[in-house]
């Protein structure tokens, strides 16, 4: 009897353990399913502006929704063809996001009892065709500038630092100041793109399928300016393509240093103080004196004693800063003096820069007015636009594609400096130091 009771107890215990194991398996499966449903995706690159994303519930936060793999894949599916309610609901299973959420966010909209994209998503095929279309417009744009090369050359010859090739001046002043910065101002003023995103609501610009070859291949598309504006009126810029992971110039190096300061391991109560102190030191001890040195060299060669006198930088600090500038190819040493190797623009250059920008401004305004409608028609059957999304919402991206390619063509024709030239130690961009008074209306 005792043996029978013991055997029954063992059987009961075995049943209990088996039930616990089954429950564990079920819970693990549920947890795994939940984790898979929330898996982050890497299919899309998204341009969006969400001033108050932290205050939005996850289900209505486009930044969160667009980060989920299931939703990225759903949007790519809808980009191929409109989908019905059942398809959308099935695709959203276990994401915590509903069809109504996607409608409210603006990722989808309803059309003829089906669901289509509510914003512009550039598929792999879209990006291929977009690159082809923009290349044709870029060739036409580059040609009108090249035809007036001699006129621009006459203006650029007024620059006093003859050591700086006029092709470098043209690359900066036409390629960056005019086609990029003034081009954005012109397209805004003509109503071809919104002036600013809404301040208190999420704004989804566009998304790109990152698997597209065109998304990855950016070498030679000179459309990217990185800028830092100092309290003394001096600005640092690098202008180039986005193929190189790092730019060894300013402000890029300063940005790396600032990020390092923010990553310091320190007690929470002093972290923000250290960040402020570090930023003040970075700007006060490095960037501002570097700008002062470059502005002095805009006036011609200077030796160390002359720079020490005019910039008021301490001798040991001056030696270090000159070494940095020399290694980064901002300056070079000739005998006992230093001279600039990159474009430097001071208030004395305002007149010739203004005349060049105005000449380009008139050409560019006329070209845009003549070509915008034709460009819009050629792009209209892309997935990004065929369901009623306005071209204006994404014209910031389109304009960069066009003028970036036009800049490359003008590099190839020799009108512009070549950022990948054999003589360049650091390739893919060109630095420039300039006083903000020479281009106050452009940024």
C-alpha positions as CSV (number, residue, x, y, z in Angstrom):
1,X,0.0,0.0,0.0
2,X,2.8,2.3,0.8
3,X,4.5,1.4,-2.4
4,X,1.3,2.1,-4.4
5,X,0.9,5.5,-2.6
6,X,4.5,6.3,-3.4
7,X,4.0,5.4,-7.1
8,X,0.8,7.5,-7.3
9,X,2.6,10.5,-5.7
10,X,5.4,10.1,-8.2
11,X,2.9,10.0,-11.0
12,X,1.1,13.1,-9.6
13,X,4.4,14.9,-9.3
14,X,5.4,14.0,-12.8
15,X,2.1,15.3,-14.1
16,X,2.6,18.6,-12.2
17,X,6.2,19.0,-13.5
18,X,4.9,18.2,-17.1
19,X,2.2,20.9,-16.7
20,X,4.8,23.4,-15.5
21,X,7.1,22.6,-18.5
22,X,4.2,23.0,-20.9
23,X,3.3,26.3,-19.3
24,X,6.9,27.4,-19.6
25,X,7.0,26.5,-23.2
26,X,3.8,28.4,-23.9
27,X,5.0,31.5,-22.1
28,X,8.4,31.3,-23.8
29,X,6.7,31.0,-27.2
30,X,4.4,34.0,-26.4
31,X,7.4,36.1,-25.2
32,X,9.4,35.1,-28.3
33,X,6.5,36.0,-30.5
34,X,6.2,39.3,-28.8
35,X,9.9,40.0,-29.2
36,X,9.7,39.0,-32.9
37,X,6.7,41.3,-33.4
38,X,8.6,44.2,-31.9
39,X,11.8,43.4,-33.9
40,X,13.4,46.6,-35.2
41,X,13.9,46.9,-38.9
42,X,16.7,48.1,-41.1
43,X,15.0,48.3,-44.4
44,X,14.1,52.0,-44.4
45,X,15.9,55.2,-43.9
46,X,13.4,57.8,-42.8
47,X,13.5,61.6,-42.8
48,X,11.1,63.0,-40.2
49,X,10.8,65.7,-37.6
50,X,9.0,65.0,-34.4
51,X,9.4,67.9,-31.9
52,X,7.4,66.1,-29.1
53,X,8.1,62.5,-29.8
54,X,8.6,61.7,-26.2
55,X,5.1,62.8,-25.3
56,X,3.4,60.7,-28.0
57,X,2.0,57.2,-27.2
58,X,4.0,54.5,-29.0
59,X,1.0,53.6,-31.2
60,X,0.8,57.2,-32.5
61,X,4.6,57.9,-32.6
62,X,5.8,57.7,-36.3
63,X,9.4,57.4,-35.1
64,X,8.6,54.2,-33.2
65,X,6.2,52.8,-35.8
66,X,8.7,53.3,-38.6
67,X,11.4,51.5,-36.6
68,X,9.5,48.2,-36.5
69,X,10.4,45.6,-39.1
70,X,6.8,44.5,-39.6
71,X,5.6,48.0,-40.4
72,X,8.6,48.7,-42.7
73,X,7.8,45.6,-44.7
74,X,4.1,46.5,-44.7
75,X,4.8,49.9,-46.2
76,X,7.1,48.4,-48.8
77,X,4.2,46.0,-49.7
78,X,1.7,48.8,-49.9
79,X,4.2,50.8,-52.1
80,X,3.9,48.0,-54.7
81,X,0.1,48.0,-54.8
82,X,-2.9,49.1,-52.6
83,X,-3.9,46.6,-50.0
84,X,-7.3,45.7,-48.3
85,X,-8.2,46.0,-44.6
86,X,-7.6,42.3,-44.0
87,X,-4.0,42.4,-45.3
88,X,-3.1,45.4,-43.2
89,X,-4.6,43.9,-40.0
90,X,-2.7,40.6,-40.5
91,X,0.5,42.5,-41.2
92,X,0.1,44.5,-37.9
93,X,-0.5,41.4,-35.7
94,X,1.2,41.7,-32.3
95,X,2.8,45.1,-33.1
96,X,0.5,47.0,-30.8
97,X,-0.4,49.3,-33.7
98,X,-3.7,49.4,-35.4
99,X,-4.9,50.4,-38.9
100,X,-6.4,53.5,-37.3
101,X,-3.0,54.4,-35.8
102,X,-1.3,54.2,-39.2
103,X,-4.1,56.4,-40.7
104,X,-3.8,58.9,-37.8
105,X,0.0,59.0,-38.1
106,X,-0.2,59.6,-41.9
107,X,1.7,56.5,-43.0
108,X,-1.4,55.2,-44.8
109,X,-4.6,56.7,-46.2
110,X,-7.7,55.1,-47.6
111,X,-8.5,55.4,-51.3
112,X,-11.4,53.5,-53.0
113,X,-11.8,51.1,-50.1
114,X,-8.1,50.2,-50.2
115,X,-5.1,51.4,-48.4
116,X,-2.3,53.3,-50.1
117,X,0.8,55.2,-48.8
118,X,0.1,58.4,-47.0
119,X,3.6,59.7,-47.5
120,X,6.4,59.3,-50.0
121,X,8.4,56.1,-49.9
122,X,11.1,55.6,-52.5
123,X,11.3,51.9,-53.4
124,X,14.5,50.4,-55.0
125,X,13.0,50.9,-58.4
126,X,11.9,54.5,-57.5
127,X,15.5,55.3,-56.5
128,X,16.9,53.9,-59.7
129,X,14.5,55.9,-61.9
130,X,14.9,59.0,-59.7
131,X,18.7,58.9,-60.2
132,X,18.2,58.6,-64.0
133,X,15.7,61.4,-64.2
134,X,17.7,63.8,-62.0
135,X,20.9,63.0,-63.9
136,X,19.2,64.3,-67.1
137,X,18.1,67.5,-65.4
138,X,21.6,67.9,-63.7
139,X,23.3,67.7,-67.1
140,X,21.2,70.5,-68.4
141,X,21.7,72.6,-65.3
142,X,25.5,72.0,-65.4
143,X,25.6,73.0,-69.0
144,X,24.1,76.5,-68.5
145,X,26.8,77.1,-65.8
146,X,29.6,75.8,-67.9
147,X,28.6,78.0,-70.8
148,X,29.2,81.0,-68.6
149,X,32.4,79.7,-67.1
150,X,34.4,82.7,-68.4
151,X,32.1,85.2,-66.8
152,X,32.4,83.5,-63.4
153,X,36.1,83.3,-63.9
154,X,36.3,87.1,-64.3
155,X,34.5,87.5,-60.9
156,X,36.6,84.9,-59.1
157,X,39.8,86.5,-60.3
158,X,39.2,89.3,-57.9
159,X,40.0,87.0,-54.9
160,X,43.4,88.2,-53.6
161,X,44.9,84.9,-52.4
162,X,46.3,83.7,-55.7
163,X,47.6,80.5,-54.1
164,X,43.9,79.3,-54.0
165,X,42.8,78.0,-57.4
166,X,39.7,79.6,-58.7
167,X,38.2,76.1,-59.3
168,X,38.1,75.7,-55.4
169,X,36.4,79.1,-55.1
170,X,33.9,78.1,-57.8
171,X,33.2,74.7,-56.0
172,X,32.5,76.5,-52.7
173,X,30.7,79.7,-54.0
174,X,28.6,78.2,-56.8
175,X,28.4,74.5,-55.7
176,X,27.7,75.2,-52.0
177,X,26.7,78.8,-51.4
178,X,24.6,79.1,-54.5
179,X,23.3,75.7,-55.7
180,X,22.9,74.3,-52.2
181,X,22.1,77.2,-49.8
182,X,20.6,79.8,-52.2
183,X,18.9,77.0,-54.2
184,X,17.0,75.9,-51.1
185,X,16.0,79.5,-50.5
186,X,14.8,79.9,-54.1
187,X,12.8,76.6,-54.1
188,X,11.2,77.7,-50.8
189,X,10.3,81.2,-52.1
190,X,8.9,79.7,-55.3
191,X,6.6,77.4,-53.3
192,X,8.3,74.2,-54.6
193,X,9.0,73.0,-51.0
194,X,7.6,73.8,-47.6
195,X,9.5,76.6,-45.7
196,X,9.6,74.7,-42.4
197,X,8.0,71.6,-40.9
198,X,5.1,72.1,-38.5
199,X,6.4,73.0,-35.1
200,X,4.0,71.1,-32.9
201,X,3.1,68.0,-34.9
202,X,5.1,65.1,-36.4
203,X,6.3,65.7,-40.0
204,X,7.2,62.7,-42.1
205,X,9.3,63.8,-45.1
206,X,10.0,60.6,-46.9
207,X,11.6,57.2,-46.6
208,X,14.1,55.3,-48.8
209,X,14.5,51.6,-49.2
210,X,18.1,51.2,-47.9
211,X,18.7,48.1,-50.1
212,X,18.8,50.2,-53.2
213,X,22.2,50.5,-54.9
214,X,21.5,54.2,-55.4
215,X,21.0,54.7,-51.7
216,X,24.4,53.3,-51.0
217,X,26.3,54.9,-53.9
218,X,26.8,58.6,-53.0
219,X,30.4,59.1,-54.2
220,X,30.7,62.2,-56.3
221,X,27.2,63.6,-55.4
222,X,28.5,66.9,-53.9
223,X,25.5,68.0,-51.9
224,X,26.5,67.9,-48.2
225,X,27.5,71.0,-46.2
226,X,28.5,70.6,-42.5
227,X,28.5,74.0,-40.7
228,X,29.3,75.6,-37.4
229,X,28.7,79.2,-36.6
230,X,30.8,80.9,-33.9
231,X,30.0,83.9,-31.7
232,X,32.8,85.9,-33.3
233,X,31.1,85.8,-36.7
234,X,33.3,83.1,-38.2
235,X,31.9,79.9,-39.7
236,X,33.5,76.6,-40.4
237,X,32.2,74.5,-43.3
238,X,33.1,71.3,-45.0
239,X,31.4,70.6,-48.4
240,X,31.4,67.3,-50.2
241,X,29.7,64.0,-50.8
242,X,28.5,61.6,-48.2
243,X,30.6,58.6,-49.4
244,X,33.4,59.2,-46.8
245,X,32.5,58.1,-43.3
246,X,34.7,60.9,-41.8
247,X,35.7,64.4,-42.7
248,X,39.0,65.5,-41.2
249,X,38.0,69.1,-41.0
250,X,36.0,71.5,-39.0
251,X,33.3,71.4,-37.7
252,X,33.3,67.6,-38.1
253,X,36.3,67.0,-35.8
254,X,34.8,69.4,-33.2
255,X,31.5,67.5,-33.4
256,X,33.4,64.3,-32.6
257,X,35.1,65.9,-29.6
258,X,31.7,67.3,-28.4
259,X,30.2,63.8,-28.6
260,X,33.1,62.4,-26.6
261,X,32.5,64.9,-23.9
262,X,28.9,63.9,-23.7
263,X,29.9,60.2,-23.3
264,X,32.1,60.8,-20.3
265,X,31.4,58.5,-17.4
266,X,30.7,60.7,-14.4
267,X,28.1,61.1,-11.6
268,X,24.8,62.2,-13.0
269,X,24.8,65.4,-11.0
270,X,28.1,66.6,-12.6
271,X,27.6,65.2,-16.1
272,X,25.8,68.2,-17.6
273,X,28.2,70.6,-15.9
274,X,31.2,68.7,-17.5
275,X,29.5,68.8,-20.8
276,X,29.0,72.6,-20.6
277,X,32.6,73.2,-19.4
278,X,33.9,70.9,-22.1
279,X,32.0,72.7,-24.8
280,X,33.2,76.1,-23.7
281,X,36.8,74.9,-23.7
282,X,36.3,73.3,-27.1
283,X,35.0,76.5,-28.6
284,X,37.0,79.0,-26.6
285,X,40.3,77.3,-26.8
286,X,40.2,75.6,-30.2
287,X,37.5,76.8,-32.7
288,X,37.5,80.5,-32.0
289,X,41.3,80.9,-32.1
290,X,41.5,78.6,-35.2
291,X,39.0,81.0,-36.9
292,X,41.0,84.0,-35.9
293,X,44.2,82.5,-37.3
294,X,42.5,81.7,-40.7
295,X,41.0,85.2,-40.9
296,X,44.5,86.7,-40.4
297,X,45.9,84.5,-43.1
298,X,43.1,85.7,-45.5
299,X,45.1,88.9,-45.5
300,X,48.3,87.1,-46.7
301,X,51.3,85.2,-45.3
302,X,52.1,85.7,-41.6
303,X,54.8,84.3,-39.4
304,X,54.3,83.0,-35.9
305,X,55.2,86.2,-34.2
306,X,52.8,88.2,-36.4
307,X,50.0,85.7,-35.7
308,X,50.7,85.8,-32.0
309,X,50.4,89.6,-32.0
310,X,47.2,89.8,-34.0
311,X,45.3,86.8,-32.6
312,X,46.4,87.2,-28.9
313,X,46.8,83.4,-28.8
314,X,49.4,82.1,-26.2
315,X,52.7,80.9,-27.8
316,X,52.4,77.2,-26.9
317,X,48.7,77.1,-27.8
318,X,49.5,78.8,-31.1
319,X,52.1,76.2,-32.0
320,X,49.6,73.4,-31.4
321,X,46.8,75.1,-33.4
322,X,49.2,75.8,-36.3
323,X,50.2,72.1,-36.3
324,X,46.6,71.0,-36.4
325,X,45.8,73.3,-39.4
326,X,48.9,72.3,-41.2
327,X,48.2,68.6,-40.9
328,X,44.6,69.0,-42.0
329,X,45.8,71.0,-45.1
330,X,44.2,74.3,-44.1
331,X,47.6,76.0,-44.2
332,X,51.1,75.3,-45.2
333,X,54.5,76.6,-44.0
334,X,56.7,78.5,-46.4
335,X,60.1,79.4,-44.9
336,X,59.1,80.9,-41.6
337,X,55.6,82.0,-42.6
338,X,52.2,80.4,-43.0
339,X,49.7,80.8,-45.8
340,X,46.1,79.5,-46.4
341,X,45.6,76.5,-48.6
342,X,41.8,76.6,-48.6
343,X,39.2,79.4,-49.4
344,X,38.9,81.9,-46.6
345,X,36.3,84.7,-47.0
346,X,36.4,87.8,-44.8
347,X,34.1,90.9,-44.9
348,X,36.4,92.3,-47.5
349,X,35.2,89.7,-49.9
350,X,31.5,90.5,-49.6
351,X,31.2,92.6,-52.8
352,X,32.7,90.0,-55.2
353,X,30.8,87.1,-53.5
354,X,27.5,89.1,-53.7
355,X,28.0,89.7,-57.4
356,X,28.7,86.0,-58.1
357,X,25.7,84.8,-56.0
358,X,23.3,87.3,-57.7
359,X,24.4,86.2,-61.1
360,X,23.9,82.6,-60.2
361,X,20.6,83.4,-58.4
362,X,19.1,84.8,-61.6
363,X,20.2,81.8,-63.6
364,X,19.0,79.3,-61.1
365,X,15.6,81.0,-60.6
366,X,15.0,81.0,-64.3
367,X,16.1,77.4,-64.7
368,X,13.8,76.2,-61.9
369,X,10.8,78.0,-63.3
370,X,11.4,76.5,-66.7
371,X,11.9,72.9,-65.5
372,X,9.8,72.3,-62.3
373,X,6.6,71.3,-64.1
374,X,8.4,69.0,-66.5
375,X,10.3,67.4,-63.6
376,X,7.1,66.9,-61.7
377,X,5.5,65.2,-64.7
378,X,8.4,62.8,-65.1
379,X,8.4,61.8,-61.5
380,X,4.6,61.5,-61.2
381,X,4.3,57.7,-61.7
382,X,6.9,56.8,-59.0
383,X,5.5,54.9,-56.0
384,X,6.4,57.9,-53.9
385,X,4.0,60.1,-55.8
386,X,1.4,58.1,-57.8
387,X,-1.1,58.0,-54.9
388,X,-1.3,61.8,-54.6
389,X,1.7,62.6,-52.4
390,X,2.8,66.1,-53.4
391,X,6.3,66.5,-54.9
392,X,6.7,69.6,-52.8
393,X,6.9,67.6,-49.6
394,X,10.1,65.8,-50.9
395,X,11.6,68.5,-53.1
396,X,14.4,69.0,-50.6
397,X,15.6,65.5,-51.4
398,X,15.0,65.9,-55.2
399,X,16.9,69.2,-55.4
400,X,19.9,67.6,-53.6
401,X,19.9,64.8,-56.2
402,X,19.9,67.4,-59.0
403,X,22.4,69.9,-57.8
404,X,24.7,67.2,-56.3
405,X,24.9,65.5,-59.7
406,X,25.4,68.9,-61.4
407,X,28.3,69.6,-59.1
408,X,29.9,66.3,-60.1
409,X,29.6,67.1,-63.8
410,X,31.2,70.5,-63.2
411,X,34.0,68.8,-61.3
412,X,34.5,66.5,-64.3
413,X,34.6,69.4,-66.7
414,X,37.3,71.1,-64.6
415,X,35.2,74.2,-63.7
416,X,35.1,73.0,-60.1
417,X,37.8,71.7,-57.8
418,X,38.0,67.9,-57.5
419,X,37.7,66.7,-53.9
420,X,39.2,63.4,-54.9
421,X,42.1,64.9,-56.8
422,X,45.5,63.1,-56.4
423,X,47.0,66.0,-54.4
424,X,44.3,65.7,-51.8
425,X,45.4,64.0,-48.5
426,X,41.9,63.9,-47.1
427,X,39.4,63.2,-49.9
428,X,35.7,63.7,-50.6
429,X,35.2,67.3,-49.3
430,X,36.8,70.7,-49.2
431,X,36.9,72.9,-46.1
432,X,36.2,76.6,-46.1
433,X,36.4,79.3,-43.4
434,X,34.2,82.3,-43.9
435,X,32.8,85.3,-42.1
436,X,29.0,85.2,-41.8
437,X,28.6,88.7,-43.2
438,X,29.6,87.5,-46.7
439,X,26.5,85.2,-47.0
440,X,24.2,86.4,-44.2
441,X,21.0,85.8,-46.3
442,X,21.9,82.3,-47.4
443,X,21.9,80.3,-44.1
